[in-house]
Amino acid sequence: MSIISKLKRKKYPLNTSKSIRKIIEQQWFIVVFVLILTGLGAALTGVLFKVGIHALEDWRLILLGIFPAWLVLPGLGGIGGLIAGSLIAKIAPAANGSGVTHIMGYLRHRKVPMGLRVGVIKLFSGIVAIGSGFPLGPEGPAVQMGGSVAWKMANWLKAPIAFRRVIVAAGGGAGIAAIFSAPIGGFIYTIEELLNSARPVVLLLVVITTFWADTWADVLQGIGLDPSAGGFDKTAGFQLERAYNPEISFLPIDFGYLIALGILIGILAEFYCRYILIMQRHGNRWFGDKNILRMVLSGIMLGSIYACLPETFHHLGELQKVIAIGEGNSSIALGTFIVLFITTGLAAASGAPGGLFYPMLTLGGAIGLACGNWIEVLTGHVPSTYIFAGMGAFVAACSRTPITAMFLAFALTKDLLILKPILITCISSFLVARLMNESSIYERQLDMEEHLVKNKEKLSSIHKTT
């Protein structure tokens, strides 16, 4: 984090409780209404994102059944990059990238464009980009949309700056809650990463918003907006089932294995962070402001890579399920890790709208599956918690948020027995990664963006003087 950002945070603390308490006491009904609408905005974004991506992926699979992969995947990648890049460049340039750094920048007093237009463009361009083959996740756009809705509601309320920042952060956490069906994870993420605050009044606002987002997501699916069906289903009810139901056993020897897994993932995750940042720097250096060209070429390149791979890699959502349920062997697990490691770097370098949490979960799960298979071969012991422990550990090491990562991985199984093994691995990976670099990938991305903006300002001032 830059020195300027630290000084600003000291001068303008995010958690000014007095002004927040005052507005709650004077306009408590409106505040509650704003929190509910913020949760609805995040939930609606998350559900629509899943439905849109699912529909485009189904269409892509239909085309793959008719035409060869070498024609379909690069073609769709290029077209998707063109549409998404054009939407962003022509209407809302602030809608590029993951969305998490956008909200973090606002909370660190950067001049960041906010509003519903940015969120809506993020939603549609993200659906197009990810649905056309960019291996990114929907949580970044949901975070940005949740924060944008919260910012609009706070402006309508004419709230003080302290309240606006808290509610924007809560809206970002609501996006995490809606995407992963993890209200506790969204709540912890807001406190752990976005706000760094534990004031009671702040916790109250955040917990209401994140839990409302999760509730709204259940309601939207309950009335028939079902992502797994790709559209509306009037017979669908509330979907409160677990995503996965692993058989969990936890023996004393697993402590050592899980710590070792965390150490390995911490090292790999830090290399992953550095790779992402290097790719983004090269993308900025090579293409500058030519964002449409960058996304088109990246889409074609990503499609070409996946066209050369087996059919298993043509549907990344199904590939994640194969990893999560432990059906894949070590070769598939390592192949998944290598492919996603490389391609998510290309996707992030393109500036495509999409998050990294979903790829991180799959990367960690793939390492967990491979290591679990190796331990079974070497010792005969079958570690049943490695996959989800690996998922949480990779997120913890990249984002430097071990508690959030634990609850995101837990949300996939909703089995309390798995919390302890996930926490052991998350803390191990977090400590190892932090020894290598104190800052999370998002903090480093934010610093890189600030440096890029300063360089552009210097160049423009030089041109003016000459």
C-alpha positions, 0 to 999 in steps of 0.5 A: 500500500502506498504511503499516500493511501496510508496518510489519507486513511489516517486523516479520513478514518473509514469508521467514524462511528459518531456520524454513522450513529447520528444518521441511524438515529435520525433516519433509521427507517430509511437506512434499513431501506437502503441496506435492503435495496443494496442487498437486492442490487448485489443479489440481482447482479449475482443471480443474473450473472450466473444465468447469463453466463450459463446461457452463453456457455450452453450456446457455446457447447451447442456450437461445439457440437456442430463446428470444430473447436478450433473455429468456435472457441477462438471466434467466440473469444474474439467476438466476446472480447470485442463486445465487452471491450466496446461496452466498457470503452464507449460507455463506462471505462471504470467497468474494466478489471475485477471490480474489487480494486475499484471498490478498494480504490474508492474506500482509499479516497481515490477519485473513482467513478461510481454509480449504476451505469458502471455497475450495469456495464460491468454486469453485461460486459462481464456476462459476455466476456466470461460466457465467451470463454474468459476464465474469470469469476462473477464475484468481481462484477457483483462486488462492484455492482453491490458497491455501486448500488450502495453508493447511489442509495447513500447519495440519495440519502445525502449521507455523510462521507463516513456512512457512504464508505461503510455502506459501499464496503457493505455493498461489496461484501454483499456481492460476495455473499450473493455469489457464493451463498456465503453471508458470513464470508461476505461479512468477514471479507468486508471487515477483513479486507475492505474496511479493516474495522471492528466498530459495533455500529459498522459491524451492524450495517455490514451484517444486515447488508450481506445477510440481506443479499444472501436472502434476496438471492434465495428469493430470486432463485425461489421465484424461478430465476435458477442459474442451473436451469439457465433461465426461469422455472416456475416450479423451482423453489428455494434452493438451500442445498449444499453444493457438495457433500464430501465424506469428511474424516479428520485424523490427528495425522491430518494436522501435519498433512494440512500444514504441509499443504498450506505451505505448498499452496502459500508458495504457489499462490504467491507465484500466481499473484506475481504472475498476474501482476507481471501479465497486467504490467505487460498488457498496460505497456504493450497496449496502453489505452487500446482496451478493445484491441487488447480484449479481442486479441486476448479472447482469440488467444484464450480460445485457441489455447482451449481449442488445443486441449481435450473436451474436458477443458471446454466447460470450466464450470463442469471442470470445477465440479470434477475437481470438487467431488474428487473424480479427477486423477492427479493428471487432470488436477495438475493439468487443470492447475497449469491451464488455469494458472496460465489462462487466468493471467492472460484474461486478467491482463486483458482488462476483462471484467471478471473476478479471480476468486472462482479461479483461485478456488479451482486452482487450490482445489486442484492442488489439494486433489493432486496432493491427496492422491499422492498421499494415498499412493504413498501412505494408504491414507485417504485425506478427505478434506484436502480439496476444500482445504486447498480451495480456501488456502489458495484464496487466503494466500492471494487475498491475505484474508484467511477467515474470509477464505475459510468461510467461502470454502465452507459455504460449498459444503456447509458442513461444520466438520470441515471448518477446522481442516480448512482453517489450518490450511488457510492460516498456514498458506496465509503466513507463508505468502505473507512472509514472501510479500505483506500485500494482497494481490488486490492491494498490489493491483491498486498500487499498480493502477495508482502508479499508472495514473500518475505516469499518465498525468506526468505525460499529459503535463509534459505534452501540455508544457511542450 
